[in-house]
Amino acid sequence: MLATESVPPVTTTRWVARRKAQVVGAVQAGLLTIDEACQFYRLTLEEFLSWQRALNLFGVSGLKATNQRRASRQDLALWPSR
């Protein structure tokens, strides 16, 4: 079970993969709601959901900025052209 001590401080500005995973884990454990996490950490819903998706698909390494850019390019390739 997560405790409030296991989440980054609300003053966090540098988002390394471990801190992103802590926030997603806190929401998944019910320690924070998605709305609270977004408000406390000044995240957009889309940003939080991208962290959650990357963590679920690739683990903590999927939350690294270089991996997120790579995954974003791959997602674009999967969208059907209109």
BABA-827972 format. One record per atom (N, C-alpha, C): residue number from 1; residue in three letters; chain; x, y negated, z negated. Coordinates in nm, 3 decimals. Last residue first. Layout:
BABA-827972
NUM	ALA	A	X	Y	Z;
...
END
This chain:
BABA-827972
82	ARG	A	-0.680	-0.962	4.326;
82	ARG	A	-0.816	-1.002	4.362;
82	ARG	A	-0.824	-1.047	4.505;
81	SER	A	-0.503	-0.676	4.206;
81	SER	A	-0.506	-0.805	4.274;
81	SER	A	-0.648	-0.834	4.319;
80	PRO	A	-0.517	-0.539	3.877;
80	PRO	A	-0.548	-0.530	4.020;
80	PRO	A	-0.550	-0.669	4.083;
79	TRP	A	-0.241	-0.526	3.659;
79	TRP	A	-0.368	-0.591	3.692;
79	TRP	A	-0.395	-0.576	3.841;
78	LEU	A	0.016	-0.430	3.633;
78	LEU	A	-0.095	-0.334	3.623;
78	LEU	A	-0.230	-0.392	3.660;
77	ALA	A	0.183	-0.644	3.637;
77	ALA	A	0.191	-0.553	3.750;
77	ALA	A	0.075	-0.453	3.750;
76	LEU	A	0.133	-0.754	3.389;
76	LEU	A	0.089	-0.826	3.508;
76	LEU	A	0.088	-0.736	3.630;
75	ASP	A	0.259	-0.566	3.227;
75	ASP	A	0.113	-0.580	3.220;
75	ASP	A	0.061	-0.650	3.344;
74	GLN	A	0.526	-0.619	3.290;
74	GLN	A	0.469	-0.489	3.328;
74	GLN	A	0.317	-0.496	3.325;
73	ARG	A	0.554	-0.871	3.176;
73	ARG	A	0.572	-0.856	3.322;
73	ARG	A	0.512	-0.724	3.369;
72	SER	A	0.515	-0.800	2.910;
72	SER	A	0.423	-0.893	2.974;
72	SER	A	0.433	-0.882	3.125;
71	ALA	A	0.735	-0.639	2.858;
71	ALA	A	0.602	-0.579	2.856;
71	ALA	A	0.500	-0.669	2.926;
70	ARG	A	0.937	-0.836	2.871;
70	ARG	A	0.939	-0.723	2.964;
70	ARG	A	0.800	-0.660	2.972;
69	ARG	A	0.865	-0.998	2.657;
69	ARG	A	0.869	-1.054	2.792;
69	ARG	A	0.864	-0.943	2.895;
68	GLN	A	0.893	-0.813	2.450;
68	GLN	A	0.762	-0.871	2.478;
68	GLN	A	0.758	-0.933	2.616;
67	ASN	A	1.166	-0.761	2.450;
67	ASN	A	1.075	-0.653	2.486;
67	ASN	A	0.936	-0.707	2.518;
66	THR	A	1.262	-1.007	2.363;
66	THR	A	1.302	-0.957	2.494;
66	THR	A	1.209	-0.846	2.540;
65	ALA	A	1.148	-1.027	2.104;
65	ALA	A	1.111	-1.121	2.209;
65	ALA	A	1.147	-1.069	2.348;
64	LYS	A	1.027	-0.731	1.951;
64	LYS	A	1.141	-0.819	1.983;
64	LYS	A	1.104	-0.903	2.103;
63	LEU	A	0.829	-0.551	1.922;
63	LEU	A	0.800	-0.688	1.879;
63	LEU	A	0.916	-0.784	1.905;
62	GLY	A	0.921	-0.303	1.979;
62	GLY	A	0.834	-0.366	2.078;
62	GLY	A	0.799	-0.509	2.045;
61	SER	A	1.045	-0.226	1.747;
61	SER	A	1.130	-0.274	1.857;
61	SER	A	1.047	-0.340	1.967;
60	VAL	A	0.832	-0.130	1.594;
60	VAL	A	0.890	-0.260	1.561;
60	VAL	A	0.976	-0.313	1.676;
59	GLY	A	0.627	0.035	1.846;
59	GLY	A	0.691	0.023	1.716;
59	GLY	A	0.753	-0.115	1.698;
58	PHE	A	0.484	0.043	2.082;
58	PHE	A	0.629	0.060	2.088;
58	PHE	A	0.700	0.055	1.955;
57	LEU	A	0.202	0.026	2.032;
57	LEU	A	0.255	0.098	2.148;
57	LEU	A	0.402	0.135	2.136;
56	ASN	A	0.173	-0.119	1.795;
56	ASN	A	0.105	0.009	1.810;
56	ASN	A	0.165	0.092	1.924;
55	LEU	A	0.324	-0.348	1.855;
55	LEU	A	0.361	-0.262	1.742;
55	LEU	A	0.300	-0.124	1.756;
54	ALA	A	0.180	-0.451	2.072;
54	ALA	A	0.320	-0.413	2.089;
54	ALA	A	0.365	-0.319	1.978;
53	ARG	A	-0.068	-0.506	1.945;
53	ARG	A	-0.060	-0.412	2.057;
53	ARG	A	0.083	-0.361	2.076;
52	GLN	A	0.009	-0.697	1.756;
52	GLN	A	-0.054	-0.573	1.714;
52	GLN	A	-0.042	-0.466	1.822;
51	TRP	A	0.105	-0.901	1.920;
51	TRP	A	0.194	-0.837	1.823;
51	TRP	A	0.138	-0.701	1.783;
50	SER	A	-0.130	-0.964	2.055;
50	SER	A	-0.016	-0.914	2.132;
50	SER	A	0.086	-0.847	2.040;
49	LEU	A	-0.285	-1.058	1.844;
49	LEU	A	-0.325	-0.935	1.912;
49	LEU	A	-0.212	-0.878	1.997;
48	PHE	A	-0.145	-1.298	1.784;
48	PHE	A	-0.154	-1.189	1.686;
48	PHE	A	-0.187	-1.057	1.755;
47	GLU	A	-0.188	-1.435	2.027;
47	GLU	A	-0.053	-1.405	1.983;
47	GLU	A	-0.055	-1.290	1.882;
46	GLU	A	-0.467	-1.458	2.032;
46	GLU	A	-0.399	-1.385	2.139;
46	GLU	A	-0.258	-1.345	2.098;
45	LEU	A	-0.511	-1.623	1.813;
45	LEU	A	-0.562	-1.487	1.810;
45	LEU	A	-0.490	-1.402	1.914;
44	THR	A	-0.214	-1.803	1.725;
44	THR	A	-0.337	-1.790	1.801;
44	THR	A	-0.383	-1.645	1.789;
43	LEU	A	-0.096	-1.893	1.399;
43	LEU	A	-0.090	-1.809	1.519;
43	LEU	A	-0.221	-1.822	1.596;
42	ARG	A	-0.028	-1.995	1.141;
42	ARG	A	-0.048	-2.082	1.258;
42	ARG	A	-0.027	-2.006	1.389;
41	TYR	A	-0.035	-1.839	0.919;
41	TYR	A	0.090	-1.841	0.995;
41	TYR	A	0.083	-1.925	1.122;
40	PHE	A	-0.294	-1.880	0.819;
40	PHE	A	-0.178	-1.895	0.732;
40	PHE	A	-0.050	-1.915	0.811;
39	GLN	A	-0.456	-1.825	1.051;
39	GLN	A	-0.457	-1.955	0.985;
39	GLN	A	-0.331	-1.977	0.902;
38	CYS	A	-0.392	-1.560	1.110;
38	CYS	A	-0.376	-1.664	1.212;
38	CYS	A	-0.371	-1.802	1.149;
37	ALA	A	-0.460	-1.438	0.867;
37	ALA	A	-0.324	-1.430	0.918;
37	ALA	A	-0.297	-1.540	1.020;
36	GLU	A	-0.736	-1.494	0.857;
36	GLU	A	-0.646	-1.548	0.755;
36	GLU	A	-0.502	-1.548	0.805;
35	ASP	A	-0.826	-1.349	1.084;
35	ASP	A	-0.846	-1.495	1.075;
35	ASP	A	-0.752	-1.558	0.973;
34	ILE	A	-0.763	-1.090	1.008;
34	ILE	A	-0.697	-1.148	1.125;
34	ILE	A	-0.709	-1.301	1.119;
33	THR	A	-0.717	-1.079	0.651;
33	THR	A	-0.799	-1.063	0.770;
33	THR	A	-0.721	-1.121	0.888;
32	LEU	A	-0.486	-0.897	0.445;
32	LEU	A	-0.528	-1.021	0.510;
32	LEU	A	-0.627	-0.987	0.620;
31	LEU	A	-0.493	-0.641	0.352;
31	LEU	A	-0.442	-0.744	0.262;
31	LEU	A	-0.480	-0.883	0.313;
30	GLY	A	-0.557	-0.434	0.518;
30	GLY	A	-0.667	-0.505	0.454;
30	GLY	A	-0.623	-0.612	0.356;
29	ALA	A	-0.367	-0.311	0.666;
29	ALA	A	-0.388	-0.258	0.530;
29	ALA	A	-0.502	-0.329	0.458;
28	GLN	A	-0.365	-0.468	0.894;
28	GLN	A	-0.409	-0.329	0.905;
28	GLN	A	-0.439	-0.268	0.769;
27	VAL	A	-0.255	-0.702	0.784;
27	VAL	A	-0.392	-0.703	0.837;
27	VAL	A	-0.445	-0.561	0.844;
26	ALA	A	-0.001	-0.609	0.716;
26	ALA	A	-0.087	-0.667	0.611;
26	ALA	A	-0.232	-0.670	0.657;
25	GLY	A	0.099	-0.537	0.966;
25	GLY	A	0.076	-0.435	0.864;
25	GLY	A	-0.016	-0.484	0.753;
24	VAL	A	0.127	-0.789	1.083;
24	VAL	A	0.034	-0.691	1.142;
24	VAL	A	0.000	-0.583	1.039;
23	VAL	A	0.326	-0.890	0.909;
23	VAL	A	0.196	-0.957	0.921;
23	VAL	A	0.092	-0.860	0.978;
22	GLN	A	0.535	-0.708	0.953;
22	GLN	A	0.480	-0.726	0.818;
22	GLN	A	0.342	-0.791	0.824;
21	ALA	A	0.592	-0.747	1.223;
21	ALA	A	0.538	-0.618	1.179;
21	ALA	A	0.477	-0.627	1.040;
20	LYS	A	0.701	-1.003	1.208;
20	LYS	A	0.578	-0.982	1.285;
20	LYS	A	0.512	-0.852	1.240;
19	ARG	A	0.931	-0.941	1.063;
19	ARG	A	0.829	-1.028	1.004;
19	ARG	A	0.695	-1.015	1.077;
18	ARG	A	1.071	-0.777	1.247;
18	ARG	A	1.032	-0.725	1.115;
18	ARG	A	0.921	-0.809	1.051;
17	ALA	A	1.122	-0.951	1.465;
17	ALA	A	1.033	-0.836	1.479;
17	ALA	A	0.983	-0.784	1.344;
16	VAL	A	1.111	-1.296	1.361;
16	VAL	A	1.183	-1.177	1.403;
16	VAL	A	1.085	-1.060	1.400;
15	TRP	A	1.025	-1.603	1.389;
15	TRP	A	0.953	-1.477	1.388;
15	TRP	A	1.036	-1.363	1.447;
14	ARG	A	1.064	-1.876	1.202;
14	ARG	A	1.144	-1.789	1.288;
14	ARG	A	1.085	-1.648	1.279;
13	THR	A	0.896	-1.987	1.020;
13	THR	A	0.896	-2.045	1.155;
13	THR	A	0.976	-1.959	1.252;
12	THR	A	0.709	-1.956	0.725;
12	THR	A	0.794	-1.890	0.825;
12	THR	A	0.782	-1.958	0.960;
11	THR	A	0.546	-2.042	0.527;
11	THR	A	0.633	-2.142	0.587;
11	THR	A	0.725	-2.083	0.695;
10	VAL	A	0.430	-1.827	0.414;
10	VAL	A	0.351	-1.900	0.513;
10	VAL	A	0.431	-2.010	0.580;
9	PRO	A	0.663	-1.553	0.394;
9	PRO	A	0.604	-1.675	0.340;
9	PRO	A	0.530	-1.751	0.450;
8	PRO	A	0.564	-1.217	0.498;
8	PRO	A	0.650	-1.336	0.505;
8	PRO	A	0.583	-1.457	0.441;
7	VAL	A	0.470	-0.967	0.256;
7	VAL	A	0.442	-1.044	0.378;
7	VAL	A	0.532	-1.167	0.379;
6	SER	A	0.514	-0.848	0.016;
6	SER	A	0.570	-0.781	0.134;
6	SER	A	0.538	-0.853	0.265;
5	GLU	A	0.381	-0.972	-0.184;
5	GLU	A	0.525	-0.995	-0.178;
5	GLU	A	0.586	-0.937	-0.052;
4	THR	A	0.129	-0.867	-0.167;
4	THR	A	0.150	-1.001	-0.112;
4	THR	A	0.299	-1.035	-0.102;
3	ALA	A	0.177	-0.524	-0.067;
3	ALA	A	0.149	-0.627	-0.166;
3	ALA	A	0.179	-0.763	-0.105;
2	LEU	A	0.051	-0.221	0.078;
2	LEU	A	0.126	-0.346	0.085;
2	LEU	A	0.084	-0.440	-0.027;
1	MET	A	0.083	0.119	0.000;
1	MET	A	0.000	0.000	0.000;
1	MET	A	0.088	-0.125	0.000;
END
